[in-house]
Amino acid sequence: AGLAFSAGDHISMGVTGTGTHLSTSLQDLQKLGVDTIAVAGAGATVELGTASLANLAHGTLPSFTASADVTLHLGLAESGLLPANSAIYAELYGKNIDHLAINQALDVSGNHWLDLSLLDSIHTNSGLTFEVIANGSQGADHAVSLDANLHGIDLLHNYTTPAQFGDLVKALAQSGVSEVMVDSGNVQVTDALAKALIDGGMMQALPAANISLVYEPQDRATFNIDHALKAVDHLYTTLSDMASLGVDHFDLSAATSVDKVYIDLGLPVNDTNALTDIKALLHSLDPLNQANPVFASPHTSSVLVMDSSIAGSITTGGHMDASVIDSLVKLGITEIDVLVAANQTAPTIDTHQTGVTVNLIGATDPSIDPLLYDYLHKHTPI
């Protein structure tokens, strides 16, 4: 049979689970006359269920649990938003909806991707923040640059260097953008911008997104390594960052004058589950054992750098775990440099592991410039 409600009835619904997605749209909840939605969990998402915000009737929207983080997926682009002074925004926020999710495909030209001034006004007037769901190019098309799109946004055009990416993230947050979510398609983002957005809790990618990172020389230095001057640089993003984004390619084509590019694991020092954690993130980077390595450059060696305590935890009898070594080689990493502080005992490691070379940086190795330890120590906590 069906359910019948009379005018004046008070109807409540309860939803449970972390990240619950309501199967009933906000418009249908309103038509049913639901007063309250009790969310037993950290958050929930709900679809608008209508072609326009203007179709929602004022004064009869259900209220969500105040402690839950609630996102309303509009299914609309920025162009479908109502003017910033519309009363619906304050009403949605008053019903404990925290974020509006909008779909905004990245612009290949990078020009005027998003009207941040409109989002800023809505955020200032109502308190709502925005999740921007972005799509890149499809098929064999070239990846769309997220950097170019962000630089083209009104109010953000001055933030064009890695040194200012922290200011860019701050400006986005102050303007109401709480997250940039890459939904699908080919998207390219520079190493420094990706790191800034990840650290700001402002970027994630869904499984259908094909993310590639791009190297830009930023902190290049030269050291006497193996009795020869060699230029090195250090990536901002860690292997852990790359795994969280599902990165499937790192473009090192700009590293033509760099001999070695160093990459951090991104795991905590003295990680008691280091071996398990390393295997998990390496599997995330290469889940299908793809033939094409993530790191590949004819000019540059990709070098993994880690603390000696982590190196020791994945080493048995002087040999690092064979499956870890195999995975690193498949990713295109053929060298591991282990940082050994003055107060640490250097782990016993075979420096000629199958497929990789292992260097103990900071230990008594006359072939390695001692200043290289200071450079790497600055980037890699030990």
C-alpha beads as a LAMMPS data file, in Angstrom:
LAMMPS data file: protein, C-alpha beads

382 atoms
381 bonds

1 atom types
1 bond types

-500.0 500.0 xlo xhi
-500.0 500.0 ylo yhi
-500.0 500.0 zlo zhi

Masses

1 110.0

Atoms # bond

1 1 1 0.000 0.000 0.000
2 1 1 1.025 3.630 0.273
3 1 1 1.655 6.135 3.016
4 1 1 -0.768 8.986 3.615
5 1 1 0.105 12.084 5.578
6 1 1 -2.187 14.836 6.703
7 1 1 -1.409 18.518 6.892
8 1 1 0.224 19.350 10.178
9 1 1 1.796 15.890 10.627
10 1 1 5.404 15.960 11.889
11 1 1 7.531 13.499 9.964
12 1 1 11.115 12.546 10.833
13 1 1 13.610 10.321 9.061
14 1 1 16.774 8.746 10.364
15 1 1 19.846 7.865 8.296
16 1 1 22.947 6.061 9.499
17 1 1 26.473 5.412 8.333
18 1 1 29.572 7.462 7.611
19 1 1 29.179 9.472 4.433
20 1 1 25.538 8.429 4.014
21 1 1 23.968 9.241 0.653
22 1 1 20.216 9.814 0.921
23 1 1 18.239 7.965 -1.716
24 1 1 15.441 10.558 -1.526
25 1 1 16.125 13.982 -3.005
26 1 1 15.683 17.217 -1.092
27 1 1 12.785 18.168 -3.351
28 1 1 11.002 14.863 -2.657
29 1 1 11.642 15.173 1.071
30 1 1 10.006 18.569 0.894
31 1 1 7.019 17.161 -1.034
32 1 1 6.610 14.430 1.611
33 1 1 6.521 17.079 4.298
34 1 1 9.528 15.686 6.174
35 1 1 10.469 18.013 9.035
36 1 1 13.749 16.579 10.258
37 1 1 16.514 14.259 9.069
38 1 1 18.410 12.666 11.938
39 1 1 21.897 11.767 10.684
40 1 1 23.561 9.152 12.884
41 1 1 27.094 9.596 11.608
42 1 1 29.690 12.138 10.586
43 1 1 27.972 13.326 7.439
44 1 1 25.482 12.863 4.638
45 1 1 24.881 13.921 1.053
46 1 1 21.555 14.613 -0.601
47 1 1 20.632 15.383 -4.205
48 1 1 18.652 18.481 -5.136
49 1 1 16.248 16.484 -7.310
50 1 1 15.117 19.434 -9.376
51 1 1 16.405 21.438 -12.295
52 1 1 16.674 24.629 -10.283
53 1 1 17.087 25.920 -6.746
54 1 1 14.179 28.215 -7.539
55 1 1 11.859 25.169 -7.543
56 1 1 12.332 24.675 -3.811
57 1 1 9.470 26.119 -1.826
58 1 1 10.523 28.478 0.942
59 1 1 9.721 27.663 4.557
60 1 1 9.121 23.910 4.207
61 1 1 12.605 22.436 3.908
62 1 1 13.598 19.612 6.290
63 1 1 16.213 20.290 8.946
64 1 1 19.318 18.082 9.276
65 1 1 21.164 17.092 12.430
66 1 1 23.301 20.079 13.381
67 1 1 26.375 17.997 14.254
68 1 1 26.481 16.243 10.850
69 1 1 28.387 17.581 7.839
70 1 1 25.780 17.771 5.090
71 1 1 26.378 18.379 1.374
72 1 1 23.649 19.220 -1.106
73 1 1 24.600 18.029 -4.607
74 1 1 22.998 20.501 -6.974
75 1 1 23.863 18.770 -10.239
76 1 1 24.286 22.277 -11.609
77 1 1 27.171 24.328 -12.909
78 1 1 27.984 27.734 -11.491
79 1 1 25.830 29.256 -14.244
80 1 1 22.792 27.498 -12.707
81 1 1 23.173 29.199 -9.338
82 1 1 20.722 31.871 -8.260
83 1 1 21.926 35.418 -7.516
84 1 1 23.951 35.759 -4.322
85 1 1 21.166 37.666 -2.549
86 1 1 18.618 34.845 -2.983
87 1 1 17.003 33.929 0.325
88 1 1 17.244 30.201 -0.428
89 1 1 20.940 30.091 0.509
90 1 1 20.445 31.350 4.039
91 1 1 17.461 29.025 4.402
92 1 1 19.521 25.985 3.361
93 1 1 22.259 26.947 5.810
94 1 1 19.657 27.451 8.522
95 1 1 18.519 23.855 7.945
96 1 1 22.096 22.697 8.719
97 1 1 23.200 22.110 5.134
98 1 1 26.902 22.990 5.097
99 1 1 28.065 22.670 1.485
100 1 1 26.713 23.029 -2.019
101 1 1 28.352 20.738 -4.599
102 1 1 28.477 22.171 -8.112
103 1 1 29.681 20.499 -11.322
104 1 1 32.170 22.657 -13.210
105 1 1 34.102 21.029 -16.060
106 1 1 37.677 22.283 -16.363
107 1 1 38.242 24.670 -19.258
108 1 1 40.962 23.600 -21.702
109 1 1 41.913 27.255 -22.213
110 1 1 41.979 27.882 -18.473
111 1 1 40.050 31.122 -18.910
112 1 1 37.313 32.057 -16.439
113 1 1 36.727 28.522 -15.193
114 1 1 34.777 29.630 -12.152
115 1 1 33.198 32.894 -11.011
116 1 1 34.744 32.968 -7.577
117 1 1 33.212 36.381 -6.871
118 1 1 29.713 34.827 -7.012
119 1 1 30.705 31.964 -4.699
120 1 1 32.372 34.458 -2.383
121 1 1 29.195 36.552 -2.171
122 1 1 26.988 33.515 -1.522
123 1 1 29.394 32.289 1.161
124 1 1 29.590 35.713 2.810
125 1 1 25.807 36.180 2.797
126 1 1 24.803 32.691 3.929
127 1 1 27.744 30.775 5.425
128 1 1 27.479 27.976 2.838
129 1 1 30.697 26.610 1.341
130 1 1 31.219 24.903 -2.003
131 1 1 32.537 21.597 -3.266
132 1 1 33.596 21.978 -6.883
133 1 1 33.281 18.707 -8.817
134 1 1 35.588 18.997 -11.834
135 1 1 35.933 16.898 -14.984
136 1 1 38.903 16.889 -17.334
137 1 1 39.276 15.957 -20.983
138 1 1 38.039 12.583 -22.214
139 1 1 39.488 9.862 -24.416
140 1 1 42.835 10.540 -26.060
141 1 1 42.639 14.305 -25.534
142 1 1 45.439 16.027 -23.695
143 1 1 44.970 16.442 -19.968
144 1 1 43.477 19.742 -18.790
145 1 1 45.674 21.796 -16.481
146 1 1 44.182 22.457 -13.054
147 1 1 46.887 25.110 -12.490
148 1 1 45.779 27.082 -15.534
149 1 1 42.139 26.931 -14.449
150 1 1 42.848 28.107 -10.912
151 1 1 45.090 30.897 -12.150
152 1 1 42.271 32.061 -14.397
153 1 1 39.795 32.466 -11.548
154 1 1 38.790 35.998 -10.603
155 1 1 40.528 37.183 -7.414
156 1 1 43.249 34.501 -7.697
157 1 1 45.182 35.670 -10.739
158 1 1 48.075 36.967 -8.615
159 1 1 48.804 33.580 -7.030
160 1 1 50.887 32.108 -9.818
161 1 1 53.993 30.678 -8.136
162 1 1 54.502 27.704 -5.784
163 1 1 55.640 30.088 -3.051
164 1 1 52.159 31.622 -3.120
165 1 1 50.109 28.422 -3.312
166 1 1 49.475 28.606 0.439
167 1 1 47.925 32.029 -0.144
168 1 1 45.907 30.609 -3.028
169 1 1 44.463 27.839 -0.835
170 1 1 43.676 30.399 1.868
171 1 1 41.960 32.667 -0.660
172 1 1 39.890 29.761 -2.001
173 1 1 38.788 28.802 1.512
174 1 1 37.940 32.380 2.447
175 1 1 35.855 32.622 -0.713
176 1 1 33.850 29.534 0.216
177 1 1 35.559 26.755 -1.767
178 1 1 36.039 23.872 0.672
179 1 1 37.075 21.190 -1.824
180 1 1 38.036 20.601 -5.444
181 1 1 37.083 17.058 -6.375
182 1 1 38.260 15.618 -9.704
183 1 1 35.461 13.311 -10.787
184 1 1 36.603 11.936 -14.150
185 1 1 38.670 12.651 -17.250
186 1 1 42.331 13.554 -17.739
187 1 1 43.581 16.260 -15.393
188 1 1 47.099 17.567 -15.003
189 1 1 48.354 19.417 -11.931
190 1 1 51.824 20.580 -10.981
191 1 1 53.612 18.948 -8.095
192 1 1 53.600 22.073 -5.904
193 1 1 49.913 22.913 -6.410
194 1 1 48.870 19.325 -5.738
195 1 1 50.795 19.369 -2.453
196 1 1 49.282 22.688 -1.377
197 1 1 45.735 21.504 -2.086
198 1 1 46.307 18.138 -0.392
199 1 1 47.805 19.746 2.715
200 1 1 44.898 22.187 2.811
201 1 1 42.429 19.281 2.744
202 1 1 41.056 20.747 -0.452
203 1 1 41.668 18.134 -3.135
204 1 1 40.663 14.579 -3.797
205 1 1 40.103 12.420 -6.850
206 1 1 37.512 9.751 -7.524
207 1 1 38.454 6.417 -9.162
208 1 1 37.376 7.534 -12.655
209 1 1 39.779 10.488 -12.579
210 1 1 43.079 10.169 -14.457
211 1 1 45.471 12.422 -12.563
212 1 1 48.967 13.178 -13.805
213 1 1 51.433 15.304 -11.865
214 1 1 53.920 17.626 -13.547
215 1 1 57.425 18.410 -12.315
216 1 1 58.576 22.021 -12.303
217 1 1 62.166 22.802 -11.204
218 1 1 61.829 24.677 -7.902
219 1 1 64.519 23.843 -5.371
220 1 1 67.326 22.530 -7.515
221 1 1 70.765 22.180 -5.930
222 1 1 74.129 20.764 -7.029
223 1 1 76.285 18.358 -5.031
224 1 1 79.446 16.341 -5.522
225 1 1 78.022 12.824 -5.831
226 1 1 80.165 9.881 -6.906
227 1 1 83.013 12.359 -7.546
228 1 1 80.948 14.332 -10.054
229 1 1 78.774 17.426 -9.817
230 1 1 75.142 16.390 -10.069
231 1 1 71.982 18.501 -9.951
232 1 1 69.142 17.234 -7.725
233 1 1 65.637 18.355 -6.805
234 1 1 63.000 17.240 -4.331
235 1 1 59.310 16.684 -5.153
236 1 1 56.684 18.367 -2.993
237 1 1 54.220 15.487 -3.196
238 1 1 55.036 12.220 -1.446
239 1 1 54.280 8.691 -2.607
240 1 1 51.492 8.680 -0.020
241 1 1 50.023 11.869 -1.544
242 1 1 50.197 10.353 -5.023
243 1 1 48.498 7.171 -3.867
244 1 1 45.661 9.152 -2.259
245 1 1 45.041 10.937 -5.567
246 1 1 45.443 7.786 -7.656
247 1 1 48.209 9.369 -9.742
248 1 1 49.048 7.200 -12.738
249 1 1 51.804 9.298 -14.294
250 1 1 54.398 11.832 -13.192
251 1 1 55.609 14.016 -16.049
252 1 1 59.346 14.570 -15.535
253 1 1 59.980 15.979 -19.004
254 1 1 61.012 19.350 -17.542
255 1 1 63.810 17.713 -15.536
256 1 1 66.236 17.742 -18.476
257 1 1 69.079 19.293 -16.432
258 1 1 68.389 17.406 -13.182
259 1 1 70.267 14.178 -12.517
260 1 1 68.156 12.973 -9.580
261 1 1 64.660 13.763 -8.345
262 1 1 64.011 12.744 -4.742
263 1 1 60.654 11.424 -3.556
264 1 1 59.474 10.944 0.047
265 1 1 57.360 8.027 1.202
266 1 1 55.127 10.326 3.243
267 1 1 54.885 7.875 6.149
268 1 1 55.423 8.849 9.799
269 1 1 58.854 8.279 11.312
270 1 1 59.107 5.045 13.324
271 1 1 55.961 3.705 11.648
272 1 1 55.388 0.346 13.346
273 1 1 53.433 -0.858 10.317
274 1 1 55.875 0.512 7.752
275 1 1 56.127 -2.630 5.642
276 1 1 52.344 -3.054 5.414
277 1 1 51.827 0.667 4.761
278 1 1 54.506 0.806 2.064
279 1 1 53.067 -2.217 0.266
280 1 1 49.564 -0.711 0.419
281 1 1 50.557 2.622 -1.086
282 1 1 52.740 0.990 -3.761
283 1 1 49.780 -1.200 -4.724
284 1 1 47.589 1.918 -4.916
285 1 1 50.046 3.509 -7.328
286 1 1 50.261 0.408 -9.519
287 1 1 47.147 -1.701 -8.810
288 1 1 47.238 -3.541 -12.125
289 1 1 51.025 -3.858 -12.468
290 1 1 50.897 -1.627 -15.512
291 1 1 53.675 -1.868 -18.054
292 1 1 54.267 1.907 -18.115
293 1 1 56.074 3.157 -14.980
294 1 1 54.721 6.164 -13.081
295 1 1 58.178 7.753 -13.076
296 1 1 59.958 7.566 -16.409
297 1 1 62.565 9.940 -17.796
298 1 1 65.557 9.361 -20.073
299 1 1 67.463 12.144 -18.300
300 1 1 66.594 11.805 -14.619
301 1 1 66.770 9.119 -11.941
302 1 1 63.806 8.884 -9.568
303 1 1 65.169 8.306 -6.057
304 1 1 63.155 7.272 -3.005
305 1 1 64.412 8.842 0.240
306 1 1 63.504 7.482 3.671
307 1 1 64.483 7.553 7.325
308 1 1 66.793 4.778 8.562
309 1 1 64.171 3.497 11.029
310 1 1 61.740 2.832 8.180
311 1 1 64.511 1.302 6.081
312 1 1 65.399 -0.988 8.986
313 1 1 61.781 -2.094 9.400
314 1 1 61.614 -3.347 5.810
315 1 1 65.035 -5.007 5.930
316 1 1 65.756 -8.583 7.034
317 1 1 69.230 -10.040 7.042
318 1 1 70.579 -7.078 5.102
319 1 1 68.015 -7.375 2.321
320 1 1 65.041 -5.065 1.841
321 1 1 61.688 -6.747 1.284
322 1 1 61.774 -8.216 -2.231
323 1 1 58.161 -7.316 -3.094
324 1 1 58.797 -3.674 -2.132
325 1 1 61.899 -3.560 -4.321
326 1 1 59.993 -5.159 -7.194
327 1 1 57.152 -2.637 -6.910
328 1 1 59.569 0.317 -6.821
329 1 1 61.323 -0.896 -9.962
330 1 1 57.951 -1.203 -11.728
331 1 1 57.182 2.396 -10.742
332 1 1 60.495 3.515 -12.255
333 1 1 62.416 4.048 -8.981
334 1 1 65.884 2.540 -9.176
335 1 1 67.616 4.113 -6.165
336 1 1 66.882 4.373 -2.433
337 1 1 68.731 6.870 -0.257
338 1 1 68.486 6.236 3.488
339 1 1 69.048 9.152 5.874
340 1 1 71.119 8.214 8.908
341 1 1 71.410 10.867 11.630
342 1 1 74.515 11.201 13.804
343 1 1 72.747 9.599 16.780
344 1 1 71.391 6.668 14.750
345 1 1 72.932 3.316 14.001
346 1 1 73.078 2.712 10.267
347 1 1 70.988 -0.325 9.283
348 1 1 72.809 -3.204 7.621
349 1 1 71.582 -3.154 4.026
350 1 1 72.920 -4.733 0.867
351 1 1 73.718 -1.640 -1.187
352 1 1 73.297 -3.554 -4.465
353 1 1 69.774 -4.876 -4.202
354 1 1 68.427 -6.454 -7.365
355 1 1 67.133 -3.604 -9.525
356 1 1 68.021 -0.763 -7.129
357 1 1 71.023 0.883 -5.524
358 1 1 70.907 1.761 -1.820
359 1 1 72.916 4.672 -0.380
360 1 1 73.281 5.483 3.316
361 1 1 73.256 9.279 3.393
362 1 1 74.882 10.697 6.488
363 1 1 76.945 7.604 7.164
364 1 1 80.652 7.523 6.408
365 1 1 80.477 7.312 2.639
366 1 1 83.211 9.389 0.978
367 1 1 81.533 9.093 -2.418
368 1 1 78.565 11.222 -1.298
369 1 1 78.703 14.945 -0.577
370 1 1 77.893 15.435 3.152
371 1 1 75.896 18.549 2.269
372 1 1 73.401 16.304 0.463
373 1 1 72.311 14.948 3.854
374 1 1 71.461 18.474 5.046
375 1 1 69.520 19.161 1.851
376 1 1 67.483 15.962 2.122
377 1 1 67.069 16.295 5.884
378 1 1 65.441 19.690 5.311
379 1 1 62.746 18.001 3.224
380 1 1 62.467 14.624 4.938
381 1 1 61.786 14.554 8.702
382 1 1 63.820 12.028 10.677

Bonds

1 1 1 2
2 1 2 3
3 1 3 4
4 1 4 5
5 1 5 6
6 1 6 7
7 1 7 8
8 1 8 9
9 1 9 10
10 1 10 11
11 1 11 12
12 1 12 13
13 1 13 14
14 1 14 15
15 1 15 16
16 1 16 17
17 1 17 18
18 1 18 19
19 1 19 20
20 1 20 21
21 1 21 22
22 1 22 23
23 1 23 24
24 1 24 25
25 1 25 26
26 1 26 27
27 1 27 28
28 1 28 29
29 1 29 30
30 1 30 31
31 1 31 32
32 1 32 33
33 1 33 34
34 1 34 35
35 1 35 36
36 1 36 37
37 1 37 38
38 1 38 39
39 1 39 40
40 1 40 41
41 1 41 42
42 1 42 43
43 1 43 44
44 1 44 45
45 1 45 46
46 1 46 47
47 1 47 48
48 1 48 49
49 1 49 50
50 1 50 51
51 1 51 52
52 1 52 53
53 1 53 54
54 1 54 55
55 1 55 56
56 1 56 57
57 1 57 58
58 1 58 59
59 1 59 60
60 1 60 61
61 1 61 62
62 1 62 63
63 1 63 64
64 1 64 65
65 1 65 66
66 1 66 67
67 1 67 68
68 1 68 69
69 1 69 70
70 1 70 71
71 1 71 72
72 1 72 73
73 1 73 74
74 1 74 75
75 1 75 76
76 1 76 77
77 1 77 78
78 1 78 79
79 1 79 80
80 1 80 81
81 1 81 82
82 1 82 83
83 1 83 84
84 1 84 85
85 1 85 86
86 1 86 87
87 1 87 88
88 1 88 89
89 1 89 90
90 1 90 91
91 1 91 92
92 1 92 93
93 1 93 94
94 1 94 95
95 1 95 96
96 1 96 97
97 1 97 98
98 1 98 99
99 1 99 100
100 1 100 101
101 1 101 102
102 1 102 103
103 1 103 104
104 1 104 105
105 1 105 106
106 1 106 107
107 1 107 108
108 1 108 109
109 1 109 110
110 1 110 111
111 1 111 112
112 1 112 113
113 1 113 114
114 1 114 115
115 1 115 116
116 1 116 117
117 1 117 118
118 1 118 119
119 1 119 120
120 1 120 121
121 1 121 122
122 1 122 123
123 1 123 124
124 1 124 125
125 1 125 126
126 1 126 127
127 1 127 128
128 1 128 129
129 1 129 130
130 1 130 131
131 1 131 132
132 1 132 133
133 1 133 134
134 1 134 135
135 1 135 136
136 1 136 137
137 1 137 138
138 1 138 139
139 1 139 140
140 1 140 141
141 1 141 142
142 1 142 143
143 1 143 144
144 1 144 145
145 1 145 146
146 1 146 147
147 1 147 148
148 1 148 149
149 1 149 150
150 1 150 151
151 1 151 152
152 1 152 153
153 1 153 154
154 1 154 155
155 1 155 156
156 1 156 157
157 1 157 158
158 1 158 159
159 1 159 160
160 1 160 161
161 1 161 162
162 1 162 163
163 1 163 164
164 1 164 165
165 1 165 166
166 1 166 167
167 1 167 168
168 1 168 169
169 1 169 170
170 1 170 171
171 1 171 172
172 1 172 173
173 1 173 174
174 1 174 175
175 1 175 176
176 1 176 177
177 1 177 178
178 1 178 179
179 1 179 180
180 1 180 181
181 1 181 182
182 1 182 183
183 1 183 184
184 1 184 185
185 1 185 186
186 1 186 187
187 1 187 188
188 1 188 189
189 1 189 190
190 1 190 191
191 1 191 192
192 1 192 193
193 1 193 194
194 1 194 195
195 1 195 196
196 1 196 197
197 1 197 198
198 1 198 199
199 1 199 200
200 1 200 201
201 1 201 202
202 1 202 203
203 1 203 204
204 1 204 205
205 1 205 206
206 1 206 207
207 1 207 208
208 1 208 209
209 1 209 210
210 1 210 211
211 1 211 212
212 1 212 213
213 1 213 214
214 1 214 215
215 1 215 216
216 1 216 217
217 1 217 218
218 1 218 219
219 1 219 220
220 1 220 221
221 1 221 222
222 1 222 223
223 1 223 224
224 1 224 225
225 1 225 226
226 1 226 227
227 1 227 228
228 1 228 229
229 1 229 230
230 1 230 231
231 1 231 232
232 1 232 233
233 1 233 234
234 1 234 235
235 1 235 236
236 1 236 237
237 1 237 238
238 1 238 239
239 1 239 240
240 1 240 241
241 1 241 242
242 1 242 243
243 1 243 244
244 1 244 245
245 1 245 246
246 1 246 247
247 1 247 248
248 1 248 249
249 1 249 250
250 1 250 251
251 1 251 252
252 1 252 253
253 1 253 254
254 1 254 255
255 1 255 256
256 1 256 257
257 1 257 258
258 1 258 259
259 1 259 260
260 1 260 261
261 1 261 262
262 1 262 263
263 1 263 264
264 1 264 265
265 1 265 266
266 1 266 267
267 1 267 268
268 1 268 269
269 1 269 270
270 1 270 271
271 1 271 272
272 1 272 273
273 1 273 274
274 1 274 275
275 1 275 276
276 1 276 277
277 1 277 278
278 1 278 279
279 1 279 280
280 1 280 281
281 1 281 282
282 1 282 283
283 1 283 284
284 1 284 285
285 1 285 286
286 1 286 287
287 1 287 288
288 1 288 289
289 1 289 290
290 1 290 291
291 1 291 292
292 1 292 293
293 1 293 294
294 1 294 295
295 1 295 296
296 1 296 297
297 1 297 298
298 1 298 299
299 1 299 300
300 1 300 301
301 1 301 302
302 1 302 303
303 1 303 304
304 1 304 305
305 1 305 306
306 1 306 307
307 1 307 308
308 1 308 309
309 1 309 310
310 1 310 311
311 1 311 312
312 1 312 313
313 1 313 314
314 1 314 315
315 1 315 316
316 1 316 317
317 1 317 318
318 1 318 319
319 1 319 320
320 1 320 321
321 1 321 322
322 1 322 323
323 1 323 324
324 1 324 325
325 1 325 326
326 1 326 327
327 1 327 328
328 1 328 329
329 1 329 330
330 1 330 331
331 1 331 332
332 1 332 333
333 1 333 334
334 1 334 335
335 1 335 336
336 1 336 337
337 1 337 338
338 1 338 339
339 1 339 340
340 1 340 341
341 1 341 342
342 1 342 343
343 1 343 344
344 1 344 345
345 1 345 346
346 1 346 347
347 1 347 348
348 1 348 349
349 1 349 350
350 1 350 351
351 1 351 352
352 1 352 353
353 1 353 354
354 1 354 355
355 1 355 356
356 1 356 357
357 1 357 358
358 1 358 359
359 1 359 360
360 1 360 361
361 1 361 362
362 1 362 363
363 1 363 364
364 1 364 365
365 1 365 366
366 1 366 367
367 1 367 368
368 1 368 369
369 1 369 370
370 1 370 371
371 1 371 372
372 1 372 373
373 1 373 374
374 1 374 375
375 1 375 376
376 1 376 377
377 1 377 378
378 1 378 379
379 1 379 380
380 1 380 381
381 1 381 382
